[in-house]
Amino acid sequence: APAFGVLTFFANFVPNVGAVIATALPLPLIVLNPTLGLAQKVAAVAGPFLVHFLVGNCVEPGLLGQAMELHPVAVLLALIFWALLWGVPGMILAVPLVAVLRRGLASLP
């Protein structure tokens, strides 16, 4: 469980994709565990999925959109671009790089 917690922590730095990865990582252990009943398995899958869905689609866009003044499409395009350029480190650094780039370009006369 601590290993999945650490992986979830780092995966959540990647917008959109990280939550899916963090939710999917422990699925084989949950599904193949013979001691869990069906209700426990459904709860173990649905609980994190719902939390990630609500936070990722309701809370984070509102807070981060106001704070960084970035359009969600710009974030998605930046994520794709930096992932193609640098892979996983690019995905982690995509939003901060675009936010800094936006602030820098906005300050130009």
N, C-alpha and C positions, 0 to 999 in steps of 0.2 A: 504494500500500500504506500509506503513512503516514496518508492521509486516512481509510482504513477503520479503522486503529488508533485514531485519535482518536475517530471515531464509535462504535466499539465500547466505548471507555473510558467515554464519556458514556452510552451506551445501557445499560450494565450497572448503572447506578445505579437503573434502574427495575426493580423486582422482577417476575419472571415474563415480562413483555413484552419487556424490554430485550434479553435473550439471544436471543430469536427474531429480533428486528430486527437485532441485530448479526451473527447467522449468515446472515440472508437478504440483507443488503445487497450483498455481493460475488458472489452467485450468478450474476447475468447476465454478469459478466466471466469467471467460471470456465467457465460453460456455452458461451459464445460464443468462447472462446479456441481457435483452430484448432491451436495448437502443443501443447496438452495431450492426452495419451492418456486413454482411458476410466478407467484405474486412477488416474491423477493427479487427474482430475475428481472421482471418487468419494472419494478420500482428502481432497481439499480441502474437500469438503462434509461428509463424515462426521466428520473430525477435530474441527473446532470445535463441531459439533453435540454430539458425545459429551462433550467437555470441559465445555461449558455445561450439558448435562444432568446430569452427575455433580456438578458444583460447585453448580448451582442446586437440585438435589433431594436431595443428600446432605450436602454440607459446610456450605453457608450456613444451611439451616434449623436444623441442630444448633447451630452456633456462635452465630448471631444469636438463635435462640430462647432459649438459655440467657442470653445477655448482656442482651437487652432484655425478656425475659419476656413475649413477645407470642405469641399463638396464630396459626398460619398462616392461619386463616380471618379473623382480625382484620386481618392484613396485607393479604389479598386484598380485603376489604371497604373498608379504608382506601384502597387503591390505586384502586378503582372510584370511591369518593366524591370523593377529591381530584382525580382525573382529570376527572370531570364538572364539578367546581367551577372548577379552574384549568388544566385541560389538561395538557400535558407538564410544566410546572413543578410542578404538583400531584402528578404521578406521582413525580417525583424527590423531593419533600419529604414524601410520604405517610408512610413508615415513621418518619422522625425526628419528625414532628409527632405521630403516634400514640404513640410511645414517650415523648415529653415529656408528652403529655396523660395517659398512664397513670401515669407517675411522680408527676405533680402531683395527680391524683385519689387515688392510693394514699396520699399523705401527709396527706390530709384526715382529721380525726378522725371 
